[in-house]
Amino acid sequence: MMGCTSGGILIFGALCLSSAAGTVLVQCDALTLRGCPGGLSCAKQDEQRAQCVNCSAEQFAHDCPYLWDRNLTTAAEAVCGQACLGQRGSQCVSIACDAPKSL
């Protein structure tokens, strides 16, 4: 499996901790769309990358505008049967967010 998306830190090859507090990113198999723990669905970003997403209305609405790139959002909308209604206004989505640096 490939590395983490959305600026996460790779842990044990498939689990990622996101910079967003408490969000755990879990990758799944892009070919079979399997490998997600219970309660999550596999959204295929491209031919080689897929990520488990939470399709509950509340979590979907929180994650889609801030944590997902365009490809993942489109895939998650299809697999979850929901539309992302949020605006991509987060600075971390429009530009890459780096760890704070000492000035």
Beta strands, then each sheet from edge to edge (+ up, - down):
strand 1: 9-11
strand 2: 15-17
strand 3: 24-26
strand 4: 40-44
strand 5: 50-54
sheet 1: 1+ 2- 3+
sheet 2: 4+ 5-
end
